[in-house]
Structures are given as C-alpha cells and as structure tokens.
Amino acid sequence: MNTATEFLTPAECAEVDQALLTSHGKFTTRVAIYALRSLKAIAAYENRAIAELAPQQIEDWVYQDTSLQGGIDLDDNGESMRKFRQFFANLVIASTKPLTQAAADLNLPIEQLTVAQVIAWFEADAKKRLNQD
C-alpha cells in the first residue's frame, strides 16, 4: 500500500536540528515524527484510534507499504527487504511509547500531536533525564 507520506519535510528537519538534543535524541525525535505520521495512516486504514492499534496491525501495514522499497537491494531473494521491514516496523512500534507519553502529558489523543509538540516533549524529556543524572 503506497502512502503519500514522506519521512520528514525540510522544515521539520530544520525544527529538529534546532532542538536542544543530542544526535541520538534528534534521531529518535525524527523517527517518532515519522512514526506518528505512519500511525495516523495506519489508524485511518484500520478505522481505529492509534491507541487501539495492535503491534501486529502496525507490522502488517509496514509489510504492505510499497513506498518502503526504494533503495533496497532485491537481489537476495527479498531477504534485505524482509529485514528492513521488520526493523522499520519495530521502530514504529517502539515509537508508540514516547508518543503515548507525550500525548498523555499534554492530555491529548496521539492523533492530535503536532510536530512542534513532539519535539518539545523530547527536549523536556532529555532535560528531565539530564537533571536526574
């Protein structure tokens, strides 16, 4: 299933780059933003709220998303694609935890989170972790 989603827009990349985060924190934030976009598409496809999605539904959707095939070497009987899709599905599934926490902290459904709110939550979480250490 091909979606009209892209990983991040140049403006979103710039917003993340300006965040007070480590390189790892910026990477995690970028993944969460894309995961949020993917989760919204999956929820719409499944006609469910994001909070109601099961990991298997997320994995199934990722495996069906033909837009993820670009640049993957298909000369090994599809093994690279299978591994990438599994990796990517795991990233999206893992991103539900911080997105759920961000939504709870803002008292919003996950679907209503904005890019700016996700970035701000990751910054606040990083600051909180730094102060705990």
TORSE-25354 format. One record per residue (C-alpha): residue number from 1; residue in one letter; y, x, z negated. Coordinates in steps of 0.2 Angstrom, whole numbers, always signed. Layout:
% residues N
@resi=NUM; resn=A; py=Y; px=X; pz=Z
...
% end
This chain:
% residues 133
@resi=1; resn=M; py=+0; px=+0; pz=+0
@resi=2; resn=N; py=+16; px=+8; pz=+5
@resi=3; resn=T; py=+31; px=+5; pz=-6
@resi=4; resn=A; py=+49; px=+8; pz=-2
@resi=5; resn=T; py=+51; px=+19; pz=-17
@resi=6; resn=E; py=+56; px=+37; pz=-17
@resi=7; resn=F; py=+54; px=+49; pz=-31
@resi=8; resn=L; py=+72; px=+51; pz=-36
@resi=9; resn=T; py=+88; px=+49; pz=-27
@resi=10; resn=P; py=+100; px=+64; pz=-26
@resi=11; resn=A; py=+112; px=+55; pz=-38
@resi=12; resn=E; py=+98; px=+53; pz=-50
@resi=13; resn=C; py=+93; px=+71; pz=-49
@resi=14; resn=A; py=+111; px=+76; pz=-52
@resi=15; resn=E; py=+111; px=+64; pz=-68
@resi=16; resn=V; py=+95; px=+73; pz=-74
@resi=17; resn=D; py=+102; px=+90; pz=-70
@resi=18; resn=Q; py=+117; px=+86; pz=-81
@resi=19; resn=A; py=+107; px=+81; pz=-96
@resi=20; resn=L; py=+106; px=+92; pz=-111
@resi=21; resn=L; py=+87; px=+95; pz=-109
@resi=22; resn=T; py=+76; px=+110; pz=-106
@resi=23; resn=S; py=+67; px=+112; pz=-90
@resi=24; resn=H; py=+52; px=+104; pz=-96
@resi=25; resn=G; py=+62; px=+90; pz=-103
@resi=26; resn=K; py=+71; px=+87; pz=-86
@resi=27; resn=F; py=+54; px=+87; pz=-78
@resi=28; resn=T; py=+47; px=+74; pz=-90
@resi=29; resn=T; py=+63; px=+64; pz=-88
@resi=30; resn=R; py=+61; px=+64; pz=-69
@resi=31; resn=V; py=+43; px=+59; pz=-70
@resi=32; resn=A; py=+47; px=+45; pz=-82
@resi=33; resn=I; py=+61; px=+38; pz=-70
@resi=34; resn=Y; py=+49; px=+38; pz=-55
@resi=35; resn=A; py=+35; px=+31; pz=-66
@resi=36; resn=L; py=+47; px=+17; pz=-71
@resi=37; resn=R; py=+51; px=+13; pz=-53
@resi=38; resn=S; py=+32; px=+13; pz=-49
@resi=39; resn=L; py=+28; px=+2; pz=-64
@resi=40; resn=K; py=+41; px=-10; pz=-58
@resi=41; resn=A; py=+32; px=-11; pz=-41
@resi=42; resn=I; py=+15; px=-12; pz=-49
@resi=43; resn=A; py=+21; px=-26; pz=-61
@resi=44; resn=A; py=+28; px=-36; pz=-46
@resi=45; resn=Y; py=+12; px=-33; pz=-36
@resi=46; resn=E; py=+2; px=-39; pz=-51
@resi=47; resn=N; py=+14; px=-53; pz=-55
@resi=48; resn=R; py=+14; px=-46; pz=-73
@resi=49; resn=A; py=+26; px=-38; pz=-86
@resi=50; resn=I; py=+25; px=-19; pz=-87
@resi=51; resn=A; py=+19; px=-21; pz=-105
@resi=52; resn=E; py=+4; px=-31; pz=-99
@resi=53; resn=L; py=-2; px=-18; pz=-86
@resi=54; resn=A; py=-19; px=-10; pz=-90
@resi=55; resn=P; py=-21; px=+8; pz=-85
@resi=56; resn=Q; py=-34; px=+3; pz=-73
@resi=57; resn=Q; py=-22; px=-8; pz=-63
@resi=58; resn=I; py=-10; px=+7; pz=-63
@resi=59; resn=E; py=-23; px=+19; pz=-57
@resi=60; resn=D; py=-29; px=+6; pz=-43
@resi=61; resn=W; py=-11; px=+4; pz=-37
@resi=62; resn=V; py=-9; px=+23; pz=-36
@resi=63; resn=Y; py=-25; px=+25; pz=-26
@resi=64; resn=Q; py=-20; px=+12; pz=-14
@resi=65; resn=D; py=-2; px=+19; pz=-11
@resi=66; resn=T; py=-2; px=+27; pz=+6
@resi=67; resn=S; py=+15; px=+34; pz=+3
@resi=68; resn=L; py=+7; px=+47; pz=-8
@resi=69; resn=Q; py=-2; px=+56; pz=+7
@resi=70; resn=G; py=+12; px=+66; pz=+14
@resi=71; resn=G; py=+9; px=+85; pz=+12
@resi=72; resn=I; py=-9; px=+84; pz=+5
@resi=73; resn=D; py=-22; px=+94; pz=+14
@resi=74; resn=L; py=-35; px=+82; pz=+20
@resi=75; resn=D; py=-47; px=+95; pz=+27
@resi=76; resn=D; py=-58; px=+95; pz=+12
@resi=77; resn=N; py=-66; px=+78; pz=+14
@resi=78; resn=G; py=-52; px=+69; pz=+4
@resi=79; resn=E; py=-55; px=+79; pz=-12
@resi=80; resn=S; py=-37; px=+85; pz=-13
@resi=81; resn=M; py=-31; px=+68; pz=-11
@resi=82; resn=R; py=-43; px=+61; pz=-24
@resi=83; resn=K; py=-37; px=+74; pz=-37
@resi=84; resn=F; py=-19; px=+72; pz=-33
@resi=85; resn=R; py=-20; px=+53; pz=-35
@resi=86; resn=Q; py=-29; px=+55; pz=-52
@resi=87; resn=F; py=-16; px=+67; pz=-58
@resi=88; resn=F; py=-2; px=+56; pz=-52
@resi=89; resn=A; py=-10; px=+40; pz=-60
@resi=90; resn=N; py=-12; px=+50; pz=-76
@resi=91; resn=L; py=+7; px=+55; pz=-75
@resi=92; resn=V; py=+12; px=+37; pz=-73
@resi=93; resn=I; py=+1; px=+30; pz=-86
@resi=94; resn=A; py=+7; px=+44; pz=-98
@resi=95; resn=S; py=+25; px=+39; pz=-95
@resi=96; resn=T; py=+22; px=+22; pz=-101
@resi=97; resn=K; py=+23; px=+28; pz=-119
@resi=98; resn=P; py=+41; px=+36; pz=-119
@resi=99; resn=L; py=+47; px=+21; pz=-108
@resi=100; resn=T; py=+40; px=+9; pz=-120
@resi=101; resn=Q; py=+48; px=+18; pz=-135
@resi=102; resn=A; py=+65; px=+19; pz=-125
@resi=103; resn=A; py=+64; px=+0; pz=-122
@resi=104; resn=A; py=+59; px=-4; pz=-140
@resi=105; resn=D; py=+74; px=+7; pz=-146
@resi=106; resn=L; py=+86; px=-2; pz=-135
@resi=107; resn=N; py=+77; px=-19; pz=-139
@resi=108; resn=L; py=+74; px=-22; pz=-120
@resi=109; resn=P; py=+59; px=-26; pz=-109
@resi=110; resn=I; py=+54; px=-10; pz=-100
@resi=111; resn=E; py=+59; px=-18; pz=-84
@resi=112; resn=Q; py=+77; px=-18; pz=-89
@resi=113; resn=L; py=+79; px=+0; pz=-92
@resi=114; resn=T; py=+91; px=+9; pz=-82
@resi=115; resn=V; py=+90; px=+27; pz=-76
@resi=116; resn=A; py=+105; px=+32; pz=-87
@resi=117; resn=Q; py=+96; px=+24; pz=-102
@resi=118; resn=V; py=+80; px=+33; pz=-99
@resi=119; resn=I; py=+90; px=+50; pz=-98
@resi=120; resn=A; py=+100; px=+46; pz=-113
@resi=121; resn=W; py=+84; px=+42; pz=-123
@resi=122; resn=F; py=+76; px=+58; pz=-118
@resi=123; resn=E; py=+91; px=+68; pz=-123
@resi=124; resn=A; py=+91; px=+59; pz=-140
@resi=125; resn=D; py=+73; px=+61; pz=-142
@resi=126; resn=A; py=+75; px=+80; pz=-138
@resi=127; resn=K; py=+89; px=+81; pz=-151
@resi=128; resn=K; py=+79; px=+72; pz=-164
@resi=129; resn=R; py=+64; px=+84; pz=-161
@resi=130; resn=L; py=+76; px=+99; pz=-162
@resi=131; resn=N; py=+83; px=+93; pz=-179
@resi=132; resn=Q; py=+66; px=+91; pz=-186
@resi=133; resn=D; py=+61; px=+108; pz=-182
% end
